[in-house]
């Protein structure tokens, strides 16, 4: 149902019905010109070529289904009536695809044309014999089985669903829930792509404005390193739903207005409250839908973004605590730059400045993989990429979310070493509300358990290998930099200074917290210098996968004494570290403050934004360009806070952590806030359900664990001391 009884789209009334001003119209023209100059629109010739390719694909599957029907033993009349249809979804169906983008397609066939016997065999063989087809790659065991190939140079991802129909009609409507009757789970997931895409287009008030805004946000997400579903960030469908919700809240806004509202709303959203485009309905077929009241797994989702088609599911279940924090930081940065653009203090180019990933952290994990052929490396990369997210989750789980990891969303290649690929993660320590005693975590088991899980790949072949090692910022390999040239230190410092903007502080829990002076968010080194310096020493094994089994069995002599480092790196005591042990200084992510107000009262994030300068003056900190809102903007923010705390929002999730983290009084009436003890138990239960058990050499808690090894060894420790150091003289 597209519209509610009151005439608006979505689950709540719009925040504002205001239309664009003359200035907004001018800015929208600038946005469209910016997208065109960036080469995000395909040419007319390429558009015609895609249409021709889709027509050829449609004829191919119609020929295939008639052959499959004849092979199944049906008569001539039935063979003549046999039919299969091609549907598009994803960026192509939404109208936001760019030059060279692949086309997500779905083939719908009758019930007798099964997936394994006919789609992945007969159709695969037909395509293999066509000279126009290249790079044919079937993936039948995937969560959503797919047949990938290039047809006339255009990349195609082809899914398949065989319905309960005897004959597929030409006017088949996939939006009807009845088509899900008597189909398997894989068919439901395959059909869901088209159903969700079509439903999104039905639920937005202005499709052209939606498309321009979505194209803008997709490009921004890729430039800022937060566009990757497999790495724990957001993928195409996630961005589409987020933009569609903003279009519902501001139905008459122009694209330039929607972009600014996007950053404003989602930088202040009360995660894990879900983003929904319509009410979640149970449906007539009894299929499971996203419901944290009934499903325990759903309660642990960090950024629920719910698909609008039955069965409604969370499309962003891959998001972790670490990646959610990074994305909220980026949303906040985006909103402040949009404000500066509105005041003629910045341009759209500033918003799209590439994310300085290799300048933000002092320490990184490098995950290197290799294989013996291009095909093996492609398969190996796909498997490793799907498991990297579990490494982030293991760090969060076994350090109680005190050690967070920021994965880079893409892989890198070294031209001097063919058949190698590399992935990187930045490491930082979560800053707590109060200084605590030093804590020790054993991360050797985490790294080795990750390797063991990766090496358990069912289709692993000889030569497929993996190695995890520590790399300091100054030792980052040159092949990760554009042109293979490391930026000079002076230019990196200047770049960080130019990126410094006044911002509301976002905690690692994902909420807006108290301001911390005028510290630059993008310079962890300077943040540590001024905050007193948190002692952090990380010891990581740097071994290849060949050594992993012996380590896990306790036969490798990897032990070390605890090492303490004083910022910026002076040793306080003696060390005894084997050569294959890397010592890391894990820096704290800057601007990580508790999400409580200065008087200890609960905050809801929005109030912090509105009272930014008041908190600074109360704490004796000079205000640094406080955010000033016009009365109309204040009303919009009040409406947003009211919407997220409405009693009729039955899917409001419990806020993890203390009851003062980002909850208004009204929200507390609707949510079940967990104590810190209950929260730890919840995280433990969630991790045990989602991840396999991990044996640590030294548990982070004081309890001892019986060891099955006959070789006694000392655990490899991560020492995190929160005792502040004296400030250095200026």
Helices and strands as residue ranges (DSSP letters): H 22-37, H 44-71, H 76-81, E 85-89, H 90-94, E 103-109, I 115-123, H 124-129, E 133-139, E 146-151, E 154-162, G 177-180, H 185-203, H 207-223, H 236-249, H 255-267, H 296-299, H 321-342, H 348-351, H 357-360, E 363-370, H 374-398, E 403-407, E 420-429, E 439-441, H 444-455, E 465-472, G 473-475, G 478-480, G 482-484, H 489-499, H 524-531, E 535-541, E 543-544, H 545-552, E 565-566, E 570-571, E 581-584, E 587-588, H 606-610, H 612-618, H 631-644, H 665-670, H 676-690, E 718-721
